[in-house]
Amino acid sequence: MIVLIVAMDRNNLIGSQTGHFGMPWHNKEDLQHFRKTTLNHAILMGSTTFAAMKRPLKDRRNMVLTSKEIDIPGVEVIHDLGAIVDQYRNSIDTLYVCGGASVYCQTMDFADKILVSRIPGDYQGETHFPEIDLEKFVLESTTDFETFKLETYVRLK
Ligand SMILES: NC(=O)c1ccc[n+]([C@@H]2O[C@H](COP(=O)([O-])OP(=O)(O)OC[C@H]3O[C@@H](n4cnc5c(N)ncnc54)[C@H](OP(=O)(O)O)[C@@H]3O)[C@@H](O)[C@H]2O)c1
């Protein structure tokens, strides 16, 4: 199963070069939700997102997509996105795609589910989430957290 997990403001903004770890906001509750959801699963991110994060996340299979030959302890360097998508597409194991925008764009067609933390407000930044095609995904549920709303989109059968 492939799940995209993302936090965005009401304008689909997800990233800011000058923000805290590349994020336009600092939302502790959302980071806890992200941790709880992805713990003990595989996570995949682009090299720009990893550079902003600085280090691999504990107790997860950390995969970083790049065209470069790099060696980072605790990280599996991925050159072939298609192979990872094929591995998880029809698997009971879940791959959480953690961004950034370029990786979300390339994996949205294969996603079974999209978890959106909707951060209230308008923030400054330059990176946006691609539009969710509502002919392909339906908003299955919304869950209120104290500081954001979790929207769960599932692929229409
Ligand atoms: N709000 C959120 O939930 C959230 C989540 C994640 C990220 N973000 C933000 O999003 C921004 C980054 O997004 P981004 O789109 O600029 O960058 P990104 O997707 O994180 O990384 C892009 C890089 O990934 C590598 N890459 C992408 N597709 C590839 C492929 N098919 N094969 C090989 N390598 C591939 C390339 O690295 P090389 O150049 O090394 O080859 C590319 O330059 C940051 O501001 C980050 O903080 C926000």
The ligand as an SDF file (V2000), in Angstrom:
LIG
                    3D

 48 52  0  0  0  0  0  0  0  0999 V2000
    4.6020   20.0740    4.5180 N   0  0  0  0  0  0  0  0  0  0  0  0
    5.0060   18.8340    4.3190 C   0  0  0  0  0  0  0  0  0  0  0  0
    4.3430   17.8620    4.7370 O   0  0  0  0  0  0  0  0  0  0  0  0
    6.2910   18.5860    3.5940 C   0  0  0  0  0  0  0  0  0  0  0  0
    6.7500   17.2790    3.4230 C   0  0  0  0  0  0  0  0  0  0  0  0
    7.9320   17.0890    2.7170 C   0  0  0  0  0  0  0  0  0  0  0  0
    8.6160   18.1560    2.1960 C   0  0  0  0  0  0  0  0  0  0  0  0
    8.1540   19.4000    2.3720 N   0  0  0  0  0  0  0  0  0  0  0  0
    8.8740   20.5420    1.8030 C   0  0  0  0  0  0  0  0  0  0  0  0
    8.9330   20.4230    0.3780 O   0  0  0  0  0  0  0  0  0  0  0  0
   10.1160   21.0880   -0.0730 C   0  0  0  0  0  0  0  0  0  0  0  0
   10.9380   20.1550   -0.9520 C   0  0  0  0  0  0  0  0  0  0  0  0
   10.2000   19.7180   -2.0700 O   0  0  0  0  0  0  0  0  0  0  0  0
   10.8980   19.6110   -3.5040 P   0  0  0  0  0  0  0  0  0  0  0  0
    9.8870   19.1720   -4.4980 O   0  0  0  0  0  0  0  0  0  0  0  0
   11.6090   20.8880   -3.7630 O   0  0  0  0  0  0  0  0  0  0  0  0
   12.0540   18.5250   -3.2920 O   0  0  0  0  0  0  0  0  0  0  0  0
   12.0160   16.9640   -2.9120 P   0  0  0  0  0  0  0  0  0  0  0  0
   10.9030   16.3030   -3.6440 O   0  0  0  0  0  0  0  0  0  0  0  0
   12.1210   16.7810   -1.4600 O   0  0  0  0  0  0  0  0  0  0  0  0
   13.4260   16.4890   -3.5170 O   0  0  0  0  0  0  0  0  0  0  0  0
   13.7170   16.6740   -4.8800 C   0  0  0  0  0  0  0  0  0  0  0  0
   14.9460   15.8600   -5.2020 C   0  0  0  0  0  0  0  0  0  0  0  0
   14.6670   14.4560   -5.0750 O   0  0  0  0  0  0  0  0  0  0  0  0
   15.3750   13.7250   -6.0530 C   0  0  0  0  0  0  0  0  0  0  0  0
   14.4290   13.0710   -6.9430 N   0  0  0  0  0  0  0  0  0  0  0  0
   13.1190   13.3810   -7.1600 C   0  0  0  0  0  0  0  0  0  0  0  0
   12.5840   12.5100   -8.0230 N   0  0  0  0  0  0  0  0  0  0  0  0
   13.5620   11.6450   -8.3670 C   0  0  0  0  0  0  0  0  0  0  0  0
   13.6100   10.4920   -9.2130 C   0  0  0  0  0  0  0  0  0  0  0  0
   12.5320   10.0530   -9.8790 N   0  0  0  0  0  0  0  0  0  0  0  0
   14.7830    9.8250   -9.3140 N   0  0  0  0  0  0  0  0  0  0  0  0
   15.8890   10.2220   -8.6200 C   0  0  0  0  0  0  0  0  0  0  0  0
   15.9040   11.2990   -7.8020 N   0  0  0  0  0  0  0  0  0  0  0  0
   14.7560   11.9860   -7.6740 C   0  0  0  0  0  0  0  0  0  0  0  0
   16.2570   14.7150   -6.7880 C   0  0  0  0  0  0  0  0  0  0  0  0
   17.4490   14.7530   -5.9920 O   0  0  0  0  0  0  0  0  0  0  0  0
   18.9560   14.9640   -6.5660 P   0  0  0  0  0  0  0  0  0  0  0  0
   18.9660   16.3960   -7.0120 O   0  0  0  0  0  0  0  0  0  0  0  0
   19.7810   14.7000   -5.3380 O   0  0  0  0  0  0  0  0  0  0  0  0
   19.1400   13.9830   -7.6740 O   0  0  0  0  0  0  0  0  0  0  0  0
   15.4700   15.9950   -6.6350 C   0  0  0  0  0  0  0  0  0  0  0  0
   16.2710   17.1600   -6.7750 O   0  0  0  0  0  0  0  0  0  0  0  0
   10.8740   21.5140    1.1780 C   0  0  0  0  0  0  0  0  0  0  0  0
   10.5570   22.8500    1.5000 O   0  0  0  0  0  0  0  0  0  0  0  0
   10.3240   20.5810    2.2320 C   0  0  0  0  0  0  0  0  0  0  0  0
   10.4660   21.0820    3.5450 O   0  0  0  0  0  0  0  0  0  0  0  0
    7.0030   19.6450    3.0640 C   0  0  0  0  0  0  0  0  0  0  0  0
  1  2  1  0
  2  3  2  0
  2  4  1  0
  4  5  1  0
  4 48  2  0
  5  6  2  0
  6  7  1  0
  7  8  2  0
  8  9  1  0
  8 48  1  0
  9 10  1  0
  9 46  1  0
 10 11  1  0
 11 12  1  0
 11 44  1  0
 12 13  1  0
 13 14  1  0
 14 15  2  0
 14 16  1  0
 14 17  1  0
 17 18  1  0
 18 19  2  0
 18 20  1  0
 18 21  1  0
 21 22  1  0
 22 23  1  0
 23 24  1  0
 23 42  1  0
 24 25  1  0
 25 26  1  0
 25 36  1  0
 26 27  1  0
 26 35  1  0
 27 28  2  0
 28 29  1  0
 29 30  1  0
 29 35  2  0
 30 31  1  0
 30 32  2  0
 32 33  1  0
 33 34  2  0
 34 35  1  0
 36 37  1  0
 36 42  1  0
 37 38  1  0
 38 39  2  0
 38 40  1  0
 38 41  1  0
 42 43  1  0
 44 45  1  0
 44 46  1  0
 46 47  1  0
M  CHG  2   8   1  16  -1
M  END
$$$$
